[in-house]
């Protein structure tokens, strides 16, 4: 695989017996470090799940290795069902297709309910993981066109789901690489359904093509917008659109940890960085060189 791979990868260490990974990007130079972290953080969790936003290379790179480390059952693999063509010498896509096409894997759609995902399972003592899918609407004509595009070898950005992780008070939102036009399609039919969120991961790594439409962004009203590893030429546009006062970029911050409590979200970054969101306020009871501040929720 050649070229500049700027991918996404997230994990959620739930306050129960579940562990979730969203997307996979085991980039050169960090593969061992990332797998070690995932192994340590997932240790002891009864339920380990993987959610794929879409099968672009930078979102599934190294999936075959991650699946092995997590010992992931097909029942805990989540993806939007699609017919992306196989590729020669692409073990990550091979693994993706194998898991997605398994009879027991979970097909993502708006309103999907599942035990331990967002439903309690009586007698198991695990509870809901607080994950809700708002999109895709499998009957939406624009989404169906996006599926056809993928089937014919085109871009997979617009089959990305909208994923909300919620605790009692915190709300964190992902939209994969969904482009602006598909976001408008969602908002046209589902205005007001999501409401305010605390953390928004800017779609398509913060690129202009994935900018959240102004009216949709006003509804979400995020305290923090995370700009992914987008090329530098995209950052000025992103700052202007989302507001420099509430953005944080992975280009400068490196890894970002959000520690959600009952009343606040504590933010830690792998590197010191300038221009932190104004919503971040230092809590004097928290120390550590990586701590950047907290937001009240």
C-alpha positions, 0 to 999 in steps of 0.5 A, a space after each residue: 500500500 502506497 501513499 499518504 494514509 490519514 486514517 481514523 481509529 477510536 476506542 470506547 472503554 465503557 463503564 460496564 463489561 463492554 469495549 468498542 473500537 470504531 474503525 481501524 488504522 494500524 499505520 506504519 510505525 504505530 501498529 505495535 503501540 496501538 495493538 498493545 494499547 487496545 489489548 491492555 484497555 480491552 483486557 477483562 471485558 466480556 463484550 468486545 465489538 468493532 464498528 466500521 464506518 465504511 471500508 476505505 483503506 484508511 478506516 480498515 487498515 490492519 483490521 485482520 490484526 485487530 480482529 486477532 488481538 480482540 478475538 472478535 466474534 462475527 456477532 460483534 462486527 458492525 458495518 453498513 451492508 454493501 457490495 464493495 468489490 474485493 481487491 487483490 493483495 488487500 488482507 484488510 479488505 478481505 477480513 472486512 468482507 469476510 466479517 460483513 458477509 457472515 450471517 451473524 454479523 450486525 448490519 448497521 441501520 437507523 434505529 438498530 436495537 441490540 442487546 448490550 449495544 443499547 439494550 439491557 440483557 436481563 440476568 447478564 449484568 452488563 447493560 447498555 453500552 450507550 450506542 445509537 445509530 441515526 443513519 443510514 435509512 436503508 430506503 432513502 434514495 440518496 443512500 441507495 445511490 451511494 450503495 450503487 456507487 460503492 458496488 461499482 468501485 466508487 467512493 464509500 464515504 456516503 455509506 458512513 453511518 451516524 453514530 452517537 455514544 451517550 452516557 447519562 449526560 455526555 454525547 459524542 458523535 461520529 459520521 465517518 467520512 460522510 460528505 456534506 450532501 448526504 448530511 443535508 439529506 439526513 438533516 432534511 428528514 431528521 431535523 431535531 432528532 440528535 440535539 446538542 452534542 459535547 464532542 463532534 468528530 468532524 466528518 471526513 477528517 475535517 476536510 471541506 467536502 465533509 463540513 457539517 451544514 450550518 443549520 445541522 451544526 447549529 443543532 449539534 452545537 458541539 463544545 469541541 470539534 475534533 479535526 482529524 489528520 487532514 492535510 494542512 491546507 484543509 485546516 484554515 477552512 475547517 477553523 473558519 467553519 467550525 470556529 477556532 474557539 472550539 476546535 482541536 486538531 489531531 495534527 497538533 494534539 496527536 492522540 486525544 483521550 476524553 474521560 467522561 464523568 457524571 458532570 464533566 469530560 476531562 481532556 488529555 492529549 498526546 502532545 502539548 498544543 496551542 489554540 485549545 477550545 475555549 470550553 476547556 477549563 482547568 480543574 485544579 484537582 487534576 494533575 498530569 502533563 497530558 491534561 488540557 482541561 475539562 468541559 462541564 456537561 
